[in-house]
Amino acid sequence: MDFEPSARSKDYLERVKRFMREHIEPAEPRYHQEIQAAARAGDWKTWPVSQVMEDLKARAREQGLWNLFLPDEKLAPGLSTLEYAPIAEETGRSLMAPEVFNCNAPDTGNMEVLWKYGTDAQKERWLEPLLAGDIRSVFCMTEPDVASSDATNMEATAVVEGDEIVLNGAKWWSTGLGHPRAKVTIFMARTPDTGADRHHQHSMVLVPLDAPGVTIRRMLPVFGDYDAPHGHGEVHFENVRVPVSHFIGGPGMGFEIAQGRLGPGRIHHCMRCIGAAERALELMIDRGMNRTAFGKPLLNLGGNRERVADARIAIDQARLLTMYAAWKMDEVGALGAMTEISAIKVVAPNVLQRIVDDAMQIHGGAGLSMDTPLSAFFAQARTLRLADGPDEVHKGVIARIELARRGFSRR
């Protein structure tokens, strides 16, 4: 195996770094002031489209730094997962960069689903405007009334009646639901009339957010922050009717599609975590060497230098494991790389959380404020230890595979 980036990957990485240095970093303060003011102003329904973001997106698209995540040379640069991984890491250094390059979740996963499983009509209606960055999308899976770490607990239903699908259920933590350009969601639900086993009774359905019966109840804050202008919302579906042509891949295909969707997305998340961890470490060192207490730089007090060393070791370990997962997924697919994908999903957010916590401690009160990205990075890390499967579920997957290698059953 060879993790050395290809010449093409290096070229895109250097261009992304230059774009972030010249355009994104100078715009970050203005962008965050803009969205924070909008979030404080009142209801999420008033959140505006950010002109700062739109200008950066237009510039990135002009420079060909667009849809870098999609491995299709007809629609994007066509980078492999391994080629895209260091680029995802670089964008993780900024809270706004992924959207600038049209590489932000959940749109990336939804676009991959439509690219792999969508019909021509679905691609024309939803994939093309998503690829163009004209609309945003949502993924509705987690539910408020069940333990959603076990997706078979899902209570939402998608029942076929004639040439329509009738949808009912409540979803929450649906990221992107508050964005003013959010137009469509992928709704995952049980299709109980399939007569199949428990892992073939779930379906994914495309639902326009303006369909009758779709009601967005509220946005949910994470540690008091509503994450404008995207938001994480609670949405209810009450007798929502859409044509049967809105099934993705057909009824009962939900779990199969989810595995294909979540594999690349987890790698993207983990590489962005590593990028955020690198930036947190840089901030910690700069703060620790430029502030003094008791006659010494902060980093020379207590065990702070050891914390820096531990951070470097942890980041490099996490990066190597994630690159290995990316390489293996390119070689054998997501199902063949389940151990590695689950492992990085545990490791990377935990590494980020620990390093950000140390950086916040060095910053004192400033580390808790919005004057640095640290509090947002902390929220990101803590959220990702639940999103796309909690740590415990991923450890369970790894253990199950290890036991099976020794000939032991699920019991």
C-alpha positions in Angstrom: 0.0 0.0 0.0 1.2 3.5 -0.8 -0.3 6.6 0.9 1.9 9.0 -1.1 -0.6 11.5 -2.7 -0.8 11.3 -6.5 0.5 14.2 -8.6 -3.2 15.2 -9.2 -4.0 15.1 -5.5 -1.0 17.2 -4.7 -1.9 19.7 -7.3 -5.5 20.1 -5.9 -4.2 20.2 -2.4 -1.8 23.1 -3.1 -4.6 24.9 -4.9 -7.0 24.4 -2.0 -4.3 25.6 0.5 -3.7 28.7 -1.6 -7.4 29.4 -1.9 -7.9 29.1 1.8 -5.0 31.3 2.6 -5.9 34.0 0.1 -9.7 34.0 0.2 -11.2 32.0 3.0 -9.1 32.9 6.0 -9.5 36.7 5.4 -13.3 36.2 5.0 -13.8 34.1 8.1 -14.3 36.9 10.6 -16.8 38.7 8.5 -18.7 35.5 7.7 -19.0 34.4 11.3 -20.1 37.9 12.4 -22.8 37.7 9.7 -24.2 34.4 10.7 -24.0 35.0 14.4 -25.9 38.2 14.0 -28.5 36.3 12.0 -28.8 33.6 14.6 -29.2 36.1 17.4 -31.8 38.1 15.5 -34.6 35.6 16.0 -36.3 32.7 14.3 -34.3 30.4 12.1 -36.8 31.1 9.3 -35.1 34.5 9.0 -31.6 33.1 8.4 -30.3 34.7 5.2 -28.2 33.3 2.4 -24.7 34.5 3.2 -23.3 36.8 0.4 -19.8 36.2 1.7 -20.3 32.4 1.2 -21.9 32.8 -2.2 -19.0 35.0 -3.4 -16.5 32.5 -2.2 -18.4 29.6 -3.8 -18.5 31.3 -7.2 -14.8 32.0 -7.0 -14.0 28.4 -6.0 -16.1 27.0 -8.8 -14.4 29.3 -11.3 -11.0 27.9 -10.2 -12.2 24.3 -10.6 -12.1 23.6 -6.8 -15.6 22.2 -6.8 -17.2 18.8 -5.9 -13.7 17.5 -5.1 -15.2 14.6 -3.1 -17.0 12.9 -6.0 -15.0 10.1 -7.8 -16.6 10.8 -11.2 -14.5 12.4 -13.9 -17.6 13.5 -15.9 -19.1 15.4 -13.0 -16.1 16.4 -10.9 -12.3 16.1 -10.9 -12.8 12.4 -10.2 -10.4 12.0 -7.2 -10.4 8.7 -5.4 -11.1 8.5 -1.7 -7.4 8.3 -1.0 -6.7 11.3 -3.3 -9.4 13.4 -1.7 -8.4 12.5 1.9 -5.6 15.1 2.4 -7.8 17.8 0.7 -10.6 17.0 3.2 -8.1 17.4 6.0 -7.1 20.8 4.8 -10.7 22.0 4.6 -11.3 20.8 8.2 -9.1 23.6 9.4 -11.9 26.0 8.6 -15.6 25.8 9.7 -16.7 27.3 6.4 -14.3 25.8 3.9 -16.2 22.6 3.1 -19.3 24.5 1.9 -17.1 26.9 -0.1 -15.9 23.9 -2.2 -19.4 22.3 -2.3 -18.0 19.4 -0.2 -20.1 19.8 3.0 -22.2 17.2 4.7 -24.9 16.1 4.4 -24.9 17.2 0.8 -21.9 15.1 -0.2 -23.5 11.9 1.1 -26.8 12.8 -0.5 -25.1 13.5 -3.8 -23.2 10.2 -3.7 -26.5 8.4 -3.1 -28.1 10.0 -6.1 -25.0 9.5 -8.2 -24.9 5.8 -7.3 -28.6 4.8 -7.0 -30.7 7.6 -8.5 -32.8 7.4 -11.6 -32.2 9.8 -14.5 -35.2 11.8 -13.5 -34.0 12.0 -9.8 -30.6 13.1 -11.0 -32.0 15.8 -13.2 -34.3 17.2 -10.6 -32.0 17.0 -7.5 -28.5 15.9 -8.2 -27.7 18.5 -10.9 -28.7 21.6 -8.8 -26.9 20.1 -5.8 -23.7 19.6 -7.9 -24.1 23.2 -9.0 -24.5 24.4 -5.4 -27.8 26.0 -6.2 -29.8 24.1 -3.5 -29.0 22.3 -0.2 -30.3 19.0 1.1 -31.0 17.1 4.3 -30.8 13.5 5.5 -33.6 12.4 7.9 -32.8 9.3 9.8 -32.5 9.9 13.6 -35.7 9.8 15.6 -36.6 11.5 18.9 -38.6 8.6 20.4 -36.3 5.6 19.9 -32.7 4.7 20.4 -31.5 5.5 16.9 -28.1 3.9 17.4 -30.0 0.8 16.4 -31.5 1.8 13.1 -33.9 -1.2 13.1 -35.8 0.6 15.9 -36.9 3.2 13.3 -40.6 4.0 13.7 -41.1 6.2 10.7 -43.0 4.5 7.8 -43.0 4.7 4.1 -46.1 2.7 2.9 -47.0 2.2 -0.7 -50.6 3.0 -1.7 -51.2 2.6 -5.4 -48.8 4.9 -7.2 -47.9 6.9 -4.1 -45.7 6.5 -1.0 -47.3 7.7 2.2 -44.8 8.9 4.8 -45.3 9.3 8.5 -42.9 9.9 11.4 -40.8 12.3 13.3 -37.1 13.0 12.7 -34.6 15.2 14.5 -31.0 16.3 14.3 -31.5 16.6 10.6 -28.5 18.7 9.6 -29.1 21.5 7.1 -32.8 21.7 7.7 -32.6 25.4 8.6 -30.6 26.5 5.5 -32.7 28.9 3.3 -31.7 26.9 0.2 -32.7 23.5 1.7 -35.1 22.0 -0.8 -35.1 18.2 -0.5 -34.5 15.6 2.1 -33.7 11.9 1.9 -36.2 10.3 4.4 -35.3 6.9 5.7 -38.2 4.8 7.0 -39.6 1.3 7.4 -41.5 -0.2 4.5 -43.2 -2.9 6.5 -45.0 -4.5 3.5 -41.9 -5.7 1.8 -42.1 -9.1 3.6 -38.3 -9.2 3.8 -35.9 -9.7 6.7 -35.2 -6.9 9.2 -32.4 -5.4 7.2 -34.5 -5.2 4.0 -37.5 -3.5 5.4 -36.2 0.1 5.2 -36.3 2.5 2.3 -34.9 5.9 1.3 -37.4 8.3 -0.2 -36.8 11.7 -1.8 -39.2 14.3 -0.3 -39.4 18.0 -1.3 -39.4 20.0 1.9 -42.4 22.0 0.7 -44.5 18.9 0.3 -47.9 19.1 2.2 -47.6 17.4 5.6 -43.9 18.3 6.1 -43.6 20.5 9.2 -40.3 21.8 10.6 -40.9 22.2 14.3 -37.7 23.7 15.5 -33.9 24.0 15.3 -31.9 22.2 18.0 -29.0 24.0 19.6 -25.6 22.2 20.2 -24.2 23.6 23.5 -26.3 26.7 22.9 -25.3 27.3 19.3 -27.9 26.9 16.5 -25.2 26.4 13.8 -26.7 28.9 11.5 -27.3 29.0 8.6 -27.5 25.2 8.4 -29.2 24.2 11.7 -30.1 20.8 13.0 -33.8 20.5 13.0 -36.8 18.5 14.2 -39.2 17.7 11.3 -42.5 15.8 11.3 -44.0 14.0 8.3 -47.8 13.6 8.6 -49.4 11.6 5.7 -46.9 13.1 3.2 -47.6 11.7 -0.2 -45.0 11.5 -3.0 -44.9 9.4 -6.2 -43.4 5.8 -6.0 -40.8 7.1 -8.3 -39.3 8.9 -5.3 -37.9 5.6 -3.9 -34.2 5.6 -4.2 -33.1 2.2 -5.6 -36.5 0.7 -4.7 -38.3 -0.3 -1.5 -36.2 -2.2 1.0 -32.9 -0.9 -0.2 -32.4 1.5 2.7 -29.7 -0.3 4.6 -27.7 -1.3 1.6 -27.7 2.3 0.4 -26.8 3.6 3.9 -23.7 1.5 4.0 -22.6 2.8 0.6 -23.4 6.4 1.7 -21.7 6.4 5.1 -18.4 4.8 4.2 -16.9 7.7 2.2 -18.7 10.3 4.4 -17.1 8.9 7.6 -13.7 9.2 6.0 -14.4 12.8 5.0 -15.5 13.6 8.6 -12.4 11.9 10.1 -10.0 13.8 7.8 -11.7 17.1 8.6 -11.3 16.2 12.3 -7.6 15.8 11.7 -7.4 19.1 10.0 -9.2 20.8 12.9 -6.9 19.0 15.3 -3.9 20.4 13.5 -5.3 23.9 13.7 -6.1 23.5 17.4 -2.6 22.3 18.1 -1.1 25.3 16.3 -3.4 27.7 18.3 -2.4 25.9 21.5 1.4 26.3 20.8 1.1 30.0 19.7 -1.0 30.9 22.7 1.2 28.9 25.1 4.4 30.5 23.8 3.1 34.1 23.7 1.5 34.2 27.1 3.4 34.0 30.4 2.4 33.1 33.9 4.6 32.9 37.0 7.5 34.2 34.9 7.4 31.4 32.2 5.6 30.8 28.9 2.4 28.8 29.6 3.8 25.8 27.6 6.7 25.6 30.0 4.3 25.1 33.0 3.0 21.8 34.3 2.8 19.0 31.7 1.9 21.3 28.8 4.9 20.2 26.6 3.9 16.6 27.1 0.4 17.5 25.9 1.9 19.0 22.7 3.9 15.8 22.1 0.9 13.6 22.8 -1.1 15.7 20.4 1.4 15.2 17.6 1.6 11.5 18.2 -2.2 11.2 18.2 -2.8 13.3 15.1 -0.2 11.3 13.1 -1.6 8.0 14.2 -5.2 9.1 13.4 -4.1 10.3 10.0 -2.3 7.1 9.1 -5.3 5.0 10.2 -7.7 7.1 8.2 -5.5 7.0 5.1 -5.3 3.3 5.4 -9.1 3.1 5.6 -9.4 5.4 2.5 -6.9 3.2 0.6 -8.7 0.0 1.6 -12.1 1.4 0.7 -10.8 2.3 -2.8 -9.4 -1.3 -3.1 -12.2 -3.4 -1.7 -15.2 -1.1 -1.1 -16.9 0.0 2.1 -18.1 -3.4 3.2 -14.5 -4.8 2.9 -13.2 -1.9 5.0 -15.8 -2.0 7.8 -13.2 -2.5 10.6 -11.0 0.3 9.4 -14.0 2.7 8.8 -15.4 2.0 12.3 -12.0 2.4 13.8 -11.3 5.8 12.4 -14.9 6.9 13.3 -13.9 6.2 17.0 -10.4 7.5 16.8 -10.5 10.8 14.9 -13.3 12.6 16.8 -11.8 11.5 20.2 -8.4 12.8 19.2 -9.9 16.1 18.1 -11.9 16.4 21.3 -8.9 15.7 23.5 -6.6 18.1 21.6 -9.2 20.9 21.5 -9.8 20.4 25.3 -6.1 21.0 25.9 -6.0 24.0 23.6 -9.0 25.5 25.3 -7.3 25.1 28.7 -4.2 26.9 27.5 -6.4 29.7 26.1 -8.3 30.1 29.4 -11.6 32.0 29.1 -10.8 32.9 25.5 -11.0 29.2 24.6 -14.6 29.1 25.7 -15.6 32.1 23.6 -16.2 32.5 19.9 -13.1 34.5 19.5 -11.3 31.3 18.3 -12.7 28.3 16.5 -12.0 26.0 19.5 -15.5 25.9 21.0 -17.0 25.1 17.6 -14.3 22.4 17.0 -15.1 20.9 20.4 -18.8 20.8 19.6 -17.9 19.2 16.2 -15.9 16.5 17.9 -18.4 15.8 20.6 -21.2 15.6 18.0 -19.3 13.3 15.7 -18.9 10.8 18.6 -22.7 10.3 18.2 -23.4 11.2 14.5 -23.1 8.4 11.9 -23.1 5.9 14.8 -21.9 6.3 18.4 -18.5 5.1 19.5 -20.0 2.1 21.2 -21.7 0.9 18.0 -18.5 1.1 16.0 -16.6 -0.7 18.6 -19.3 -3.4 18.5 -18.8 -3.7 14.8 -15.0 -4.1 15.2 -15.5 -6.7 18.0 -18.0 -8.7 16.0 -15.7 -8.9 13.0 -12.8 -9.9 15.2 -14.8 -12.7 16.8 -16.0 -13.9 13.5 -12.4 -14.3 12.4 -11.9 -16.7 15.2 -15.0 -18.7 14.3 -17.4 -17.3 16.9 -21.0 -16.3 16.0 -22.8 -13.1 16.9 -23.6 -14.6 20.3 
